[in-house]
Amino acid sequence: MLFTDFTSSFPMSIKTLVKPAWQSIEAQIRPTRRSIRSLIDLARRRQTPARTSHPLALNCVVASNEFGSYCVPLSSIHRPAAQAILRGKVWERETIKFMRENCGQGDIVHAGTYFGDFLPGLARAIVADALIWAFEPNEENYRCASITIELNALGPMVKLTHAALGPTDGVVMLSVSDDSGCSLGGSSHVSIVGKERATQVSLDRFIPSDRRISVLQLDVEGYEDSALRGAEHLITRDRPILILETIPTSEWFKELLRGSGYIQKANLADNSVFVPA
């Protein structure tokens, strides 16, 4: 089930953004194994992100698992997370399970949202007044995550922002494809040689002071140290559980852990978990 005309004109109803296949989405139709293989082969042959005739068009496929439905960018079909979702599986199940079980009464910060593969699972676990603060700097990933939110009616629970996290507010450059032009998908990252501009925000400035963060999860492709520097006050104030794909090696981070009384508790998939003692 392939759509090629999603636009970025949210919060317009998702039903106005797709061709007359809405009933198919509501029926939670999953791609067959044969169609998944065909899509993967297609993405590999292209070597470049999928192109369409309209600058706002978005090539994607809708798939579902036990938590909900997802808008997967066609350019990411070769990526492991996308392949798992297309097969009806849960990507990083143990990480999502841990976050669901330990989010408590507070909000979750989820950076590196990709196309929203964590969002339905997390949103079903937070308490009534809690929020998920989701951040995704990649333009295509952000638009797909926006549609994932619409597909699952998560608008009241998820605050998605088209931005990277960093030590200050500003602008950064992203690498979104490799040297051959193939999409990096969830591995898009801040880089001085990047070709896509993105807004950068500091969590200390962005999150309202009356919100309490219980889990801070970063999957930002080696930019964790910079993102955490912009959240030092928040971490000191709320002492949230930290789930990091990359552990910063700076003395600043080590001192932050010591000063705030954190210990490393566990490893989940490729993530390290730090909890306040």
Secondary structure, 3 states (H helix, E strand, C coil): CEECCCCCCCCCCHHHCCCCCHHHHHCCCCCCHHHHHHHHHHHHHHCCCCCCCCCCCCCEEEEECCCCEEEEEHHHCCCHHHHHHHCCCCCCHHHHHHHHHHCCCCEEEEECCCCCCCHHHHHCCCCCCCCEEEECCCHHHHHHHHHHHHHCCCCCCEEEECCEECCCCEEEEEECECCCCCECHHHCEECCCCCEEEEEECHHHHCCCCCCEEEEEECCCCCHHHHHHCCHHHHHHHCCEEEECCCCCCHHHHHHHHHHCEEEEEEECCEEEEEEC
